[in-house]
Amino acid sequence: MAAPLLAILCLASRLSAAADCGANTSLAGYEADLRMSQHQLRGRVEVLDGCSFRVSALDLLPGSASARWWRAEGTDLDSLARGGPASAEPLNRTFRSGSLVFRLLPGLSWPLIPVLAAFDPLTSSLFGFVHISGNNDSSSAATAPTMLDSCAQLSPRFRVRWTLDEASNSIDIALEAAVGSEYYMAFGWAKPGAAEPSMIGADVAVAGFTEDGLPFAEDYYVTKHSECLQREDDGQVEGVCPDTIYGDGEASVNNTRLVYGHRRDGVSFVRFVRPLVSPDKKYDVAVNATRNMTVIWAVGLLRPPDLLRPYYLPLSHGTAFGSLTLNVSSSAPSGHRCVGPLDAEDKEDQARITAERNTALAVTAGPAMHYPNPPNPDKVLYINKKEAPLLKVERGVPVTFSVEAGHDVPFYITSDPVGGNATSRNTSEVIDAGGPKAEGVPATPTELVWLPDRNTPDLVYYQSLYDPKMGWKIQVVDGGLSDMYNNSELLDDQQVTFFWTLSGDSINIAARGEKKSGYLAIGFGSAMVNSYAYVGWIDGNGTGHVNSYWIDGKDGMSVHETHENLTYKRCRSENGVIVFEFTRPLSPSCSGKVECKNIIDPTTPLKVIWAMGSQWSPDPLSSMNMHSDTSNRPVRILLLSGLAEAVQDLHPVLAVHGFMMFVAWGILLPGGIMAARYLKHLKGDVWFQAHTYLQYSGIVVMLLGVLFAVAELRADQRVSSTTKSAKWRIPTRKSKGLGIPAYFYREICCTCWYCGSLYWLTASWAQYVAVKRRRGGADGHSGKWVLGSTEEEDSVDLLQSDRAVSKLESDSSLARTEVQLQPLKG
């Protein structure tokens, strides 16, 4: 009897609870889309009753065990921190387009939940949210830009979503691909009536992201299986070209309008709208909303604009293309329906920085534009001018930070992913470096040196001590290039790092890009023209290559492959970043070939330049292989000592310094000396006043010039300590003060030589004039012999003007004794 009675009591309790839930039904039936922040969250929330809700078509990549539905008053960090769990079920698994019912925790009701969010309190990560409104409004205001009516799976990593609006003669299309930000996504309709699906004659939209992370969508028309080029014979364009380039008046317009775009979790998403039937009858295909039509698609690398073609162009798509028969008024065909979220292998979209030995990382603060872990404050940390990058360090390699983010932003390394002093949130953290004193400004930065060791975890975080979520991840790995090579140097613009080790009569060289590219090249010379270049790239099969070239022009035909004796060649791609290595002799053992002149002398400066682009080929090169980024100036490196210097124009302040030194040492000071030596024949103390004024003026101008030079050199040293692009420097901690002594040594040598030459010439001329004057005076005597000297004695004290003047006056008052000689008579 006890068991049946217990069952009856439990059933009665559930019925009572259900009745209580049903009592609060003011929001029953309210629906709204979830807005994605990260983890590919999608779904539509429907309020069922006072204590439960349904999420249909729920997509979500898993979070931590603490991630769950969360109640809050808003979506900012403070509001979420003050909120709490809304449901007991964790969101720590992958949800694949299911429809699930969740119950609110006991004591909660919808009036207490203005915002329902998917939130991970452990990392303060917001996956997505929905506003719970009281007006039961299910209009477009509650529609998220990532939610569309239909979806088709074009390939394992590429999807198309759409919403048809026949009434307005339009269709909303969203392209979604688990690819890198350097890839394009193309989708459109094939030419009607074609015997088989083909890109030729197709009307496609090309979507992607610019180098600044901004989305774009452009209307393209395909006339040939090639990159867009202009024919030389008639000037017509052909290939995969934007409609706007054809120049056919009203037909040459972009009928694709961008609506929304983002990069989340390594997935590109771009939404745009286009007309079903376009007024452009020549380059746009009319879409029949009720018929089956052939659509085509492709994914490939994207060429950024350059001087010749100021627009984004798709490169070869390789095997990532296909076609499908699609009716946009119905759901996707069987076998092509979307299930679950796209899961990219590389989910880290942030810029990557690899710390090098003795290369300082500049830590500043700036506006949050693409912070990887929302929500976040308005101001976040930047490292080397990159917003919250993923920092990669090696165990056993000291990492130097130049902290200049502000006195209110102390910097520290912590195990806490949120930062901002975990003890204030009643949580624990392990601090590896930094603290309250690790703060500074650009004028007076603070240096922080951190040495990761074998006990440092694989993942730690750099953060601000006072404000949460300003920094991001630090990936700690075992030793790499910094441990394998004795020297390293950041080349111009900090986009390429150059490594080298001298070994007998050969040199080991490595180069690593600091951003994603299709190929990486370094060259020895002042510019790419007339330089020896080494190029590393990955082919379509994933195989790395390293080749050497001689470049004598600016077009593809001027890049000549050489056959240098390169050994131990290796090239790899690390998350899209090219790294290549090779060994070569210092002096080639050959003659008669252009590469035989490529001699490296470790005792003389080696000028190193770099370039990178989207595509390379061992075949004859063309404009397709043009670089998208290159160095602006070479960096001179003394391989033997490790000194490096960026070739740069004369600074304006140093030009002022040089002019002042010329005026002081070349005019004023020598002029004062010559005034004392050659102007004493003038009456009064003119020579003494001229001497005094010139000497004092020279000293003042010289001191001002020194102050200008010291101020500029201090600024240069501060820049070189963070960007490694200023004066000669040695990559060791003991050489920080080398710049100023070396600079003044050169200054003193040049100034002494120049001013000494000028003084010798001027003094020689003045001496010549003085001698000539004395000789002229002797020839002009009228037969009277005058006893005594008419010149001032050189022993007179030049600094005692009173004594000199009195002596001159006394001499002039003495009567001159004249002796007249009479002729003898007889």
C-alpha positions in Angstrom: 0.0 0.0 0.0 2.9 2.4 0.7 4.3 2.3 -2.8 1.0 3.1 -4.7 0.3 5.8 -2.1 3.7 7.4 -2.8 3.2 7.3 -6.5 -0.2 9.0 -6.1 1.3 11.8 -4.0 4.1 12.4 -6.5 1.6 12.6 -9.4 -0.5 15.1 -7.3 2.6 17.2 -6.7 3.4 17.4 -10.4 -0.2 18.3 -11.3 -0.1 21.0 -8.7 3.2 22.4 -10.1 1.8 22.3 -13.6 -1.2 24.2 -12.5 1.0 26.8 -10.9 3.0 27.2 -14.1 -0.2 27.5 -16.1 -1.4 30.3 -13.9 1.3 32.7 -15.3 0.6 32.7 -19.0 0.9 36.3 -20.0 3.9 35.4 -22.2 2.7 32.0 -23.4 3.3 31.8 -27.1 5.9 34.5 -27.3 8.7 33.5 -29.9 12.0 35.1 -30.8 15.2 34.0 -32.4 18.4 33.5 -30.5 21.1 36.0 -31.5 24.5 34.3 -32.0 27.5 35.6 -30.1 29.7 32.5 -30.4 29.7 28.7 -30.3 27.5 28.8 -33.4 24.3 29.1 -31.3 21.1 29.2 -33.3 17.5 28.4 -32.4 14.0 29.9 -31.8 12.8 30.3 -28.3 9.1 29.8 -27.5 7.6 30.5 -24.1 5.3 27.5 -23.2 4.0 28.6 -19.9 5.0 30.3 -16.7 8.0 28.0 -16.0 9.1 26.3 -19.2 10.2 27.1 -22.7 11.0 25.3 -25.9 14.0 25.9 -28.2 13.5 24.6 -31.7 16.2 24.0 -34.3 18.8 24.4 -31.6 22.4 24.4 -32.8 25.3 24.8 -30.3 28.9 23.8 -30.0 29.7 22.6 -26.5 30.9 24.9 -23.7 32.3 24.0 -20.3 30.3 22.1 -17.7 29.2 25.4 -16.1 27.6 26.7 -19.3 23.8 26.9 -19.0 20.7 29.0 -19.7 21.2 32.2 -17.7 18.9 35.0 -16.6 20.1 38.6 -16.6 18.9 42.1 -17.0 21.1 42.8 -20.0 23.9 41.4 -22.2 26.8 43.5 -20.9 29.4 42.0 -18.6 28.1 43.6 -15.4 24.5 42.5 -16.0 25.5 38.9 -16.7 27.7 38.9 -13.6 24.8 39.9 -11.5 22.5 37.3 -13.1 22.1 33.6 -12.3 21.1 30.2 -13.8 17.7 30.0 -15.3 17.6 26.2 -15.9 19.4 23.3 -14.4 20.4 21.5 -17.6 24.0 22.3 -18.7 25.0 23.3 -22.2 28.1 21.2 -22.3 27.4 19.1 -25.4 26.7 19.6 -29.1 23.1 20.3 -30.0 22.2 19.3 -33.5 19.1 21.1 -34.7 16.9 19.5 -32.1 13.8 20.8 -30.4 14.0 20.6 -26.6 11.9 21.8 -23.7 13.7 23.4 -20.7 12.2 24.2 -17.3 13.0 27.2 -15.2 14.5 26.7 -11.8 12.1 26.7 -8.8 11.1 30.2 -7.8 11.7 31.8 -11.2 9.1 33.3 -13.5 9.3 35.2 -16.8 8.9 38.7 -15.3 12.2 38.0 -13.5 14.0 37.1 -16.8 14.2 40.1 -19.2 17.1 38.4 -21.0 17.5 34.7 -21.5 21.1 33.9 -22.4 23.4 30.9 -23.0 26.2 31.8 -20.8 29.4 30.2 -19.3 30.1 31.9 -15.9 33.5 30.1 -15.7 34.9 32.0 -18.6 32.3 34.8 -18.7 31.5 33.8 -22.2 28.2 34.7 -23.8 27.1 32.2 -26.5 23.9 34.0 -27.4 20.7 35.6 -26.0 17.1 36.5 -26.6 15.1 39.4 -25.2 11.9 38.3 -23.5 9.3 41.0 -24.4 5.9 41.5 -22.7 4.1 42.5 -25.9 4.0 39.0 -27.4 5.5 40.4 -30.6 6.8 37.9 -33.1 7.5 40.4 -35.8 10.8 40.9 -37.7 12.2 42.7 -34.7 12.5 39.4 -32.9 14.4 37.8 -35.9 18.1 37.3 -35.7 20.3 37.9 -38.8 21.7 34.3 -38.6 18.2 32.7 -38.8 16.7 32.1 -42.2 13.9 29.8 -43.3 15.8 27.2 -45.3 19.3 25.7 -45.4 21.2 23.4 -47.9 24.5 21.6 -47.2 26.6 22.2 -50.3 29.8 20.5 -48.9 30.9 19.3 -45.5 32.2 22.8 -44.7 29.9 25.0 -46.9 26.2 25.9 -46.6 23.7 28.2 -48.1 20.7 29.6 -46.2 17.8 31.5 -47.7 14.5 33.2 -47.1 12.2 33.8 -50.1 10.2 37.0 -50.4 8.3 36.8 -53.6 6.1 39.7 -52.8 9.1 42.1 -52.9 10.8 40.2 -55.7 13.8 39.4 -53.5 15.6 36.5 -51.8 17.8 36.8 -48.7 20.8 34.5 -49.0 23.4 33.7 -46.4 26.7 31.9 -47.2 28.3 30.0 -44.4 31.7 28.2 -44.5 34.2 26.7 -42.0 37.2 28.3 -43.8 39.8 30.9 -43.0 39.2 34.6 -43.3 41.4 34.6 -46.5 38.8 32.5 -48.4 35.9 33.6 -50.5 32.5 32.0 -50.8 30.7 32.0 -54.2 27.1 31.0 -54.9 24.7 31.7 -57.7 22.7 30.4 -60.6 24.0 28.7 -63.7 23.2 29.8 -67.2 19.7 28.5 -68.0 19.6 25.9 -70.8 23.2 24.8 -70.5 23.9 21.2 -71.4 25.7 20.7 -68.1 26.3 22.8 -65.0 29.1 25.2 -65.7 30.6 28.4 -64.3 30.7 30.0 -67.8 27.7 32.3 -68.1 26.9 31.9 -64.4 25.5 34.8 -62.2 27.2 34.4 -58.8 27.7 36.4 -55.7 31.2 36.4 -54.2 31.3 37.0 -50.4 34.1 37.2 -47.9 36.0 39.5 -45.6 38.5 42.3 -46.2 41.9 42.4 -44.5 40.3 44.7 -41.9 37.7 42.0 -41.0 34.8 43.7 -42.7 32.3 41.6 -44.7 31.5 42.2 -48.4 29.3 40.7 -51.1 29.6 41.5 -54.8 27.8 40.5 -57.9 30.0 38.6 -60.4 29.6 37.3 -63.9 31.8 34.5 -65.3 32.9 34.5 -68.9 36.0 32.3 -68.6 37.7 29.8 -66.2 40.4 32.3 -65.2 41.1 35.3 -63.0 39.6 38.5 -64.2 41.9 40.1 -66.8 41.7 42.8 -69.5 42.6 41.8 -73.0 45.3 43.8 -74.6 43.9 43.7 -78.1 40.5 45.2 -77.5 40.5 46.2 -73.9 37.6 43.9 -73.0 37.6 42.0 -69.7 37.1 38.3 -69.3 37.2 35.7 -66.5 35.5 35.8 -63.1 34.8 39.6 -62.9 32.5 41.8 -60.9 29.5 43.2 -62.9 30.6 46.7 -62.3 33.8 46.3 -64.4 32.1 45.5 -67.7 31.2 49.1 -68.3 27.8 48.5 -70.0 25.9 51.3 -68.3 22.8 50.2 -66.3 23.7 46.6 -66.8 27.0 47.0 -65.0 25.7 47.4 -61.5 26.0 45.4 -58.3 22.6 44.0 -57.6 23.8 42.2 -54.5 23.2 44.2 -51.3 25.1 43.3 -48.1 22.9 42.8 -45.0 25.1 41.3 -42.3 28.4 39.4 -41.8 30.6 38.0 -39.1 33.4 35.6 -38.2 32.7 33.3 -35.3 34.5 30.2 -34.2 36.5 30.0 -37.4 33.2 30.1 -39.5 32.5 32.9 -42.1 28.9 34.1 -42.3 27.8 36.7 -44.9 24.1 37.6 -45.6 23.0 39.5 -48.6 19.8 40.2 -50.6 19.4 40.1 -54.4 16.4 40.4 -56.7 14.7 37.4 -58.1 14.3 39.0 -61.5 16.9 41.8 -62.0 16.7 44.7 -64.4 20.2 43.6 -65.5 19.3 41.1 -68.3 22.8 40.7 -69.6 24.8 39.7 -66.5 22.1 38.5 -64.0 20.1 35.3 -64.2 16.4 35.5 -63.5 15.4 33.2 -60.6 12.1 31.3 -61.0 10.9 30.8 -57.4 8.7 27.8 -58.2 11.0 25.8 -60.5 14.0 23.6 -60.1 17.1 25.5 -61.2 20.8 24.7 -61.2 22.9 26.5 -58.7 26.7 26.5 -58.6 29.1 27.2 -55.8 32.9 27.4 -55.0 35.3 28.1 -52.2 38.8 29.3 -52.6 41.5 31.8 -51.8 40.8 35.5 -52.3 43.1 38.0 -53.9 43.1 41.4 -52.1 43.0 44.6 -54.2 46.2 46.0 -55.7 47.2 48.9 -57.9 46.3 47.1 -61.1 43.0 45.7 -59.9 41.3 47.6 -57.1 38.8 44.9 -56.2 38.7 41.5 -54.5 39.2 38.6 -57.0 38.6 34.8 -56.5 41.6 32.6 -57.2 41.4 29.0 -58.2 39.0 27.0 -56.1 40.7 23.7 -56.7 38.3 20.9 -55.9 36.0 22.9 -53.7 33.2 23.5 -56.1 30.0 21.9 -57.3 26.4 22.2 -58.4 22.9 21.4 -57.1 19.4 21.4 -58.4 17.4 23.7 -56.0 13.9 25.0 -55.7 14.0 28.0 -53.5 10.3 27.8 -52.6 10.8 24.4 -50.9 13.2 22.9 -48.5 16.6 21.5 -49.5 16.8 18.2 -51.4 17.2 15.0 -49.4 20.8 14.4 -48.5 21.6 18.2 -48.5 19.7 19.3 -45.4 21.7 21.1 -42.7 22.0 19.2 -39.4 23.8 20.8 -36.5 26.4 23.6 -36.4 29.4 23.9 -38.6 32.5 22.9 -36.6 35.8 24.4 -37.9 39.1 22.8 -37.1 40.7 26.1 -36.3 38.3 28.2 -34.2 40.8 30.9 -33.3 40.3 34.0 -35.5 42.4 36.4 -33.7 45.8 37.7 -34.9 48.7 35.6 -33.7 52.0 36.8 -32.3 54.9 34.6 -31.5 57.2 36.0 -28.8 60.9 36.1 -29.6 63.9 36.2 -27.4 65.0 39.8 -26.6 62.2 41.3 -28.8 59.9 43.5 -26.6 56.2 43.2 -27.1 54.4 46.6 -26.8 51.3 46.4 -24.6 48.8 49.2 -25.2 45.1 49.7 -24.8 42.6 50.5 -27.6 38.9 50.2 -28.6 37.3 46.8 -28.8 36.5 46.0 -32.4 36.8 42.2 -32.8 37.2 40.9 -29.3 37.1 37.1 -29.4 35.2 36.4 -26.2 32.1 38.6 -25.7 30.9 40.4 -23.7 33.8 42.7 -23.2 34.6 46.2 -22.1 34.9 49.1 -24.5 38.7 49.1 -24.1 40.9 46.1 -24.5 44.6 45.2 -24.6 46.6 45.5 -27.8 50.0 43.8 -28.3 52.2 45.2 -31.1 49.1 47.1 -32.4 47.0 44.0 -32.7 43.7 43.7 -30.8 43.8 41.0 -28.1 45.9 38.6 -30.2 46.7 34.9 -29.4 50.2 35.1 -27.9 52.5 32.1 -28.4 55.5 31.7 -26.2 58.1 29.0 -25.7 59.2 27.5 -22.5 62.7 28.6 -21.5 62.6 31.7 -23.7 62.2 35.0 -21.8 59.3 37.2 -22.9 59.7 40.9 -22.6 56.7 43.2 -22.4 56.9 47.0 -22.7 53.8 48.0 -20.7 52.4 51.3 -21.8 48.6 50.8 -21.6 48.1 53.5 -19.0 48.6 53.9 -15.3 45.1 52.5 -14.7 45.8 49.3 -16.6 48.4 47.2 -14.7 49.4 44.1 -16.7 49.7 40.6 -15.4 49.9 36.9 -16.5 47.3 34.7 -14.8 45.6 31.4 -14.9 42.2 33.1 -14.8 40.5 33.5 -18.2 38.5 36.6 -17.0 41.2 38.6 -15.1 40.5 41.8 -13.2 41.6 40.2 -9.9 39.9 36.9 -9.4 39.8 37.3 -5.6 37.2 40.0 -6.1 34.9 37.3 -7.6 35.7 34.8 -4.8 37.7 32.7 -7.1 41.4 31.7 -7.1 44.1 32.3 -9.6 47.8 31.7 -10.1 49.8 34.8 -11.1 52.9 34.1 -13.2 54.1 37.6 -13.7 53.2 41.3 -13.4 51.0 43.0 -10.9 50.1 46.5 -9.6 53.5 47.9 -10.5 53.5 46.6 -14.1 51.9 49.8 -15.6 53.2 52.6 -17.7 52.5 55.0 -20.6 54.3 55.4 -24.0 56.5 58.2 -22.6 57.6 56.1 -19.6 56.9 52.4 -20.3 57.5 49.7 -17.7 59.5 46.6 -18.8 58.2 43.3 -17.6 60.2 40.1 -18.2 58.5 36.7 -17.9 60.2 33.3 -18.2 57.8 30.4 -18.9 59.2 27.2 -17.5 58.4 23.5 -17.5 55.8 24.1 -14.8 53.9 26.7 -16.8 50.5 25.4 -18.0 49.9 25.1 -21.8 47.3 27.8 -21.6 47.4 31.0 -19.5 46.1 34.5 -20.0 47.4 38.1 -20.2 44.9 40.5 -18.5 44.5 43.8 -16.7 44.6 43.6 -12.9 41.7 46.0 -12.4 39.3 45.4 -15.3 38.1 42.0 -16.5 38.3 40.6 -20.0 40.7 43.0 -21.5 43.2 40.4 -22.6 43.2 37.0 -24.2 45.1 33.7 -24.4 48.8 32.8 -24.1 49.7 29.4 -25.7 52.8 28.0 -24.1 54.7 25.4 -26.1 58.0 23.8 -26.1 61.0 25.4 -27.8 60.9 26.2 -31.5 62.7 28.6 -33.9 64.0 30.8 -31.2 65.8 27.8 -29.6 67.1 26.5 -32.9 68.6 29.7 -34.2 71.2 32.0 -32.5 69.8 35.3 -33.8 66.4 36.7 -34.9 65.2 40.0 -36.1 61.8 41.5 -36.9 61.9 42.9 -40.4 60.2 46.1 -41.6 56.6 46.6 -40.4 56.9 43.7 -38.0 55.2 41.3 -40.4 58.1 38.9 -40.9 60.7 37.5 -38.5 64.2 36.6 -39.9 66.3 33.9 -38.1 69.9 32.9 -38.8 72.8 31.0 -37.4 76.4 31.1 -38.8 78.0 27.7 -39.1 81.5 27.6 -40.5 81.3 28.5 -44.2 77.5 28.2 -44.4 74.5 29.9 -42.9 71.2 28.5 -41.6 68.2 30.8 -42.4 64.5 30.7 -41.5 61.7 33.2 -42.1 58.3 33.3 -40.5 55.3 35.4 -41.5 53.3 37.1 -38.7 50.0 36.8 -40.6 48.3 34.4 -43.0 49.4 34.3 -46.6 49.7 31.9 -49.5 53.5 32.4 -49.9 56.3 34.2 -48.1 59.4 35.7 -49.7 62.6 37.3 -48.3 65.2 39.0 -50.4 68.7 40.3 -50.2 68.9 43.8 -51.6 67.6 47.3 -51.2 64.4 46.4 -53.2 62.8 43.4 -54.8 64.2 44.6 -58.2 67.9 43.5 -58.5 67.6 41.2 -55.5 68.1 37.5 -54.7 64.9 36.1 -53.3 63.8 33.0 -51.5 60.2 31.9 -51.6 58.4 29.4 -49.5 54.8 28.2 -50.3 52.4 25.3 -49.9 51.0 23.7 -53.1 47.5 22.4 -53.6 48.5 19.0 -52.2 49.7 20.5 -48.9 53.4 20.0 -49.8 55.9 22.7 -48.9 58.5 24.2 -51.3 61.4 26.5 -51.0 63.0 28.0 -54.2 65.6 30.7 -55.0 65.2 33.4 -57.6 66.9 36.4 -59.2 64.6 39.4 -59.8 65.5 42.1 -62.4 62.1 43.7 -63.0 58.6 44.2 -61.8 56.7 41.7 -63.8 56.4 37.9 -63.7 58.8 37.4 -66.6 61.5 39.2 -64.6 61.5 36.6 -61.8 64.1 34.0 -62.8 64.5 30.8 -60.9 68.1 30.1 -59.9 69.7 26.9 -58.7 71.5 27.8 -55.6 72.9 25.1 -53.4 70.1 25.1 -50.8 70.0 22.2 -48.4 67.8 21.2 -45.5 64.8 22.9 -47.1 61.6 22.9 -45.2 58.3 24.8 -45.5 55.2 24.5 -43.5 52.0 26.3 -42.7 51.0 27.0 -39.1 47.4 28.1 -39.1 47.8 29.8 -42.5 51.2 31.4 -41.5 54.1 30.4 -43.7 57.4 29.3 -42.1 60.4 28.1 -44.2 64.0 27.2 -43.5 67.1 26.4 -45.6 70.9 26.2 -45.4 73.2 27.8 -48.0 76.9 28.4 -48.4 78.2 31.9 -47.6 80.1 31.9 -50.9 78.7 29.8 -53.8 81.2 27.5 -55.4 80.4 28.3 -59.0 81.1 30.9 -61.7 79.4 32.4 -64.7 75.9 32.3 -63.4 73.9 35.1 -61.8 73.5 33.2 -58.5 77.3 32.8 -58.2 77.4 36.5 -57.3 75.1 36.0 -54.3 77.9 36.1 -51.7 77.1 36.8 -48.1 79.8 38.5 -46.1 79.1 38.2 -42.3 81.2 41.2 -41.6 79.3 43.7 -43.8 75.6 44.6 -43.4 73.1 42.4 -45.3 70.0 44.2 -46.5 66.9 42.0 -46.0 63.5 42.7 -47.5 60.2 40.7 -47.6 57.0 40.2 -49.5 53.9 37.9 -49.2 50.9 37.1 -51.3 48.1 34.7 -51.9 49.4 32.3 -54.5 52.7 31.0 -55.9 53.6 28.6 -58.6 56.9 27.0 -59.8 55.6 27.5 -63.4 56.2 30.8 -65.3 54.9 33.5 -63.1 52.2 36.1 -64.0 50.2 38.8 -62.3 48.4 36.1 -60.3 51.6 35.8 -58.2 51.8 39.5 -57.4 52.5 40.2 -53.8 49.7 41.7 -51.6 52.0 43.1 -48.9 55.7 44.0 -48.9 58.3 45.8 -46.8 58.7 49.5 -47.3 62.4 49.5 -46.6 65.2 47.1 -46.0 66.7 46.2 -42.7 70.5 46.0 -42.5 71.7 43.1 -40.4 75.3 42.4 -39.4 75.2 38.6 -39.3 78.4 38.2 -37.3 77.5 40.5 -34.4 73.7 40.4 -34.5 73.4 44.2 -35.1 70.4 45.4 -37.0 69.3 48.7 -38.4 66.2 49.8 -40.4 67.2 51.9 -43.3 65.3 55.1 -42.8 65.2 58.7 -43.9 66.7 61.5 -41.8 64.4 62.5 -39.0 63.4 66.2 -39.0 64.7 66.7 -35.5 68.1 65.2 -36.4 68.2 67.5 -39.4 67.7 70.5 -37.1 70.4 69.0 -34.8 72.8 68.7 -37.8 72.1 72.3 -38.9 72.7 73.6 -35.4 76.0 71.7 -35.1 77.1 73.1 -38.5 76.3 76.7 -37.4 78.0 76.2 -34.0 81.2 74.4 -35.1 81.4 75.5 -38.7 80.6 79.2 -38.3 80.3 80.7 -34.8 83.1 79.1 -32.9 85.8 79.3 -35.7 84.6 82.8 -36.3 85.3 83.8 -32.7 88.8 82.3 -32.9 89.6 84.1 -36.1 88.2 87.4 -34.7 90.7 87.2 -31.9 93.5 86.4 -34.3 92.9 88.7 -37.3 90.8 91.7 -36.1 93.2 93.4 -33.7 94.2 96.0 -36.2 90.7 97.5 -35.8 90.3 100.4 -33.4 88.9 99.9 -30.0 87.7 96.5 -28.6 85.8 95.5 -31.7 87.8 92.3 -32.1 87.2 91.4 -28.4 83.4 91.9 -28.6 83.2 89.9 -31.8 85.2 87.1 -30.3 83.1 87.0 -27.1 79.7 87.1 -28.8 80.6 84.5 -31.4 82.0 82.1 -28.8 79.0 82.4 -26.5 76.6 82.1 -29.4 78.4 79.0 -30.6 78.2 77.4 -27.2 74.4 78.1 -26.9 73.6 76.8 -30.4 75.7 73.7 -29.8 73.9 72.9 -26.5 70.5 73.3 -28.2 71.7 70.9 -30.9 72.7 68.4 -28.3 69.3 68.6 -26.6 67.5 68.0 -29.9 69.7 64.9 -30.6 69.3 63.5 -27.1 65.5 63.9 -27.2 65.2 62.2 -30.6 67.6 59.4 -29.7 65.6 58.7 -26.5 62.4 58.4 -28.6 64.2 56.2 -31.1 65.5 53.9 -28.3 62.0 53.7 -26.8 60.6 52.7 -30.3 63.4 50.3 -30.9 62.8 48.5 -27.6 59.2 47.8 -28.7 59.3 47.6 -32.5 62.9 46.7 -33.1 63.1 49.2 -36.0 65.4 52.0 -34.9 69.2 52.4 -34.5 71.9 49.7 -34.4 71.0 47.2 -31.7 72.3 43.9 -30.4 69.7 41.3 -29.4 71.0 41.0 -25.8 69.9 42.7 -22.7 73.3 44.3 -22.1 73.2 46.5 -25.2 70.4 48.9 -24.5 72.7 51.9 -24.1 74.7 51.4 -27.3 72.7 53.7 -29.5 73.6 57.1 -28.0 77.4 56.6 -27.7 77.6 55.1 -31.2 75.6 58.0 -32.6 77.7 60.7 -30.9 80.9 58.9 -32.0 79.8 59.3 -35.6 78.7 62.8 -35.0 82.0 63.9 -33.4 84.0 62.3 -36.2 82.0 63.9 -39.0 81.8 67.3 -37.3 85.5 67.4 -36.5 86.5 66.5 -40.0 84.2 69.0 -41.6 84.8 71.9 -39.2 88.5 71.3 -39.2 88.7 71.5 -42.9 86.6 74.6 -43.0 88.7 76.3 -40.2 91.9 75.4 -42.0 90.7 76.9 -45.3 89.4 80.1 -43.6 92.4 80.5 -41.4 94.7 80.1 -44.4 92.8 82.8 -46.3 92.9 85.2 -43.3 96.6 84.7 -42.7 97.2 85.4 -46.4 95.2 88.7 -46.2 97.1 89.7 -43.0 100.5 89.1 -44.5 99.6 91.0 -47.6 98.4 93.9 -45.5 101.7 94.1 -43.6 103.7 94.0 -46.8 101.7 96.7 -48.4 102.2 99.0 -45.3 106.0 98.5 -45.4 106.2 99.5 -49.1 104.3 102.8 -48.4 106.7 104.5 -45.9 107.8 108.1 -46.9 111.5 107.8 -46.1 111.0 108.1 -42.3 112.5 105.4 -40.2 110.3 104.8 -37.2 111.8 102.9 -34.2 109.4 100.4 -32.5 106.7 97.9 -33.7 103.3 98.9 -35.1 101.7 95.6 -34.2 100.3 94.5 -30.9 102.4 91.9 -29.1 100.9 88.5 -29.1 101.6 88.1 -25.4 98.6 90.5 -24.5 96.0 88.7 -22.5 93.0 88.4 -24.9 90.5 88.2 -22.1 91.6 91.4 -20.2 90.1 94.1 -22.4 90.9 97.0 -20.0 94.6 96.1 -20.0 94.6 95.9 -23.8 92.9 99.2 -24.3 95.0 101.1 -21.7 98.2 99.8 -23.3 97.0 100.9 -26.7 96.2 104.4 -25.4 99.6 104.7 -23.6 101.5 103.6 -26.7 99.7 106.2 -28.9 100.5 109.0 -26.4 104.2 108.5 -26.6 106.1 110.8 -28.9 107.7 109.0 -31.7 111.5 109.5 -31.9 112.6 110.4 -35.4 116.2 110.4 -36.5 117.0 112.2 -39.7 120.2 111.2 -41.6 122.0 114.1 -43.2 124.3 113.5 -46.1 128.1 114.1 -45.4 129.7 117.0 -47.1 132.9 116.8 -48.8 
